[in-house]
Amino acid sequence: FYKDHPRYSKLLVVAAVSGGSLLAYSSSNSSHHETGDSESKKKRIVVLGTGWGATSYLKNLDLASYDVQVVAPRNYFAFTPLLPSVTCGTVEARSIVEPIRNIIKKSATFWEAECFKIDAKDKKVHCRPVQKSESKDKEEIIMDYDYLIVAVGARVNTFNTPGVEENCHFLKEVEDAQRIRRSVIDCFEKASLPNISEEEKKKHLHFVVVGGGPTGVEFAAELHDFVKEDISKLYPKVKDFVKITLLEAGDHILTMFDKRITAFAEEKFKRDGIDLKTGSMVVEVTNNGIRTKERSSGVVSSVPYGMAVWSTGIGTRPLISEFMQQIGQTTRRVLATDEWLRVQGNDCIYALGDCASINQRRIMEDIAVIFSKADKDNSGKLTVKQFQDVITDICERYPQVKLYLKNKKLKGISDLLKDSEGKDNSTELDIEKFKSALSQVDSEMKMLPATGQVAAQEGVYLANCFNQMAEREKNPVGPPRIRGEGRHRFHPFRYKHLGQFAPLGGEQTAAQLPGDWVSIGHSSQWLWYSVYASKQVSWRTRTMVVFDWMRRFIFGRDSSRI
Ligand code: FAD
């Protein structure tokens, strides 16, 4: 099977054979090397993942210029913003997924496997096939790469809260959404059985959502609509026992949105009868109840529940933690990259999306170097003119610094800027003051949010860099290097925030668009429909999603438990 594939010149398949020893097969297609056809000269790119980052990279990469291998445990791209809609049947699961093979066509190869080790030293990845055959249950695939693109995303973060893994649903993958859909119906069917006490009905129909971020809020709103518009007609005898509770440890929900959106959402949930409990931290989940601790009073109480959905943020995948240990990035939550998305210290490995983040500390170190270089005589002083030139240089290199300065952040530099105002060009400024403020500055610069929007933009950026790699080696267009000679090959990555939505149910959505433009209500819901239809990865999914929305408008949601 492996040999048949023309691209597998370097692929090694290591299989466990009887007696437990490992045997390595090389599927090298020697004719490739002998003939030296263009295929064998192509650099090999291994892409880990089929999510937002990887798919946008693959869609924009000139696949014909490289030997591209894609590895992921799922053979499709999933449009995650519509996962909450799948939980209640507003859209069907298959409408939001696109097979990765449709995206890469014949120009790249896909392996349904999970990478469990990155060997940066030998430039290899070790993978395990997802489908295990009885005879080869210890099969391992080892792949060489010239470039590795790590886009494995993140996993759910339970904060090690006892009982969460065993008793709660997550909402991260398509399978999670399908499980939730079945579980919601199960709860209604259980509550409708004869000989069920009122207490039990209440328990079965108590839906608890943990986490007041966009996913938790959207799911609670979706569930409320499902119950109000569809379920209550089908289960009239138990509808009055339904209760939806949203637990949030902080003081408010949707804190990443404008305050007006937070206030509107909290008010709307109150009107809709969704029990919003802020300042309430879940400390344990058991089969019988969810134990919460009130942050203000410290009082611990337990509530019975029928179904709980845990949505409190993301954590690091074991593959990434292990790799970070290997390369000495032990103090971080995600892989640190430079502004060109290269994993620091590993020029051939790039990381994007939820598993990575541009290292802000390095940017601060660069800024310190820029200041030191400008201070040629090491006096700890710069003239106003020199200082302004330095600031211009920094802002060109790091657009985020420009934005922070505009918003009067980055205290050290802002203070110096203030000192320089209205002063003569030759006046000297004390830059030591700035250097001592550097550590504060570091903590003021925030990581990019873990969103599909960021991952997708990073994918497009990286693909464009790879498409121009050969040309830019000769003609670099990036800024001059701070350490070393010459220029960088490419411009650094720049994120452009296009806005965010928070669907709140009842055909109302909150939209926060660039320039802090906020719109809440039915008109934003139509904007949401059009944006999410347009953002679909293919015409097939676009059509299916739009048809699902129409089906829901006409016939309501389907409550069969299949
Ligand atoms: P993912 O999209 O998670 O993809 C990771 C890929 O890596 C998957 O294909 C996975 O199978 C694969 N993988 C995992 N482990 C391995 C391994 N060991 N080896 C190989 N492959 C592996 N963002 C927005 O911008 N807007 C929204 O409205 C929005 N709504 C969301 C709603 C929900 C319910 C959720 C869960 C997320 C939402 N997000 C939204 C966030 C967005 O989905 C993530 O930020 C985005 O998926 C991150 O992209 P990624 O490529 O880093 O990872």
Boltz pocket constraint, residues with backbone or C-beta under 6 A from the ligand:
constraints:
  - pocket:
      binder: B
      contacts: [[A, 48], [A, 49], [A, 50], [A, 51], [A, 52], [A, 53], [A, 54], [A, 71], [A, 72], [A, 73], [A, 74], [A, 76], [A, 78], [A, 80], [A, 81], [A, 82], [A, 83], [A, 84], [A, 113], [A, 114], [A, 115], [A, 116], [A, 151], [A, 152], [A, 153], [A, 154], [A, 171], [A, 172], [A, 173], [A, 215], [A, 317], [A, 319], [A, 352], [A, 353], [A, 354], [A, 355], [A, 450], [A, 451], [A, 452], [A, 453], [A, 454], [A, 455], [A, 501]]
      max_distance: 6.0
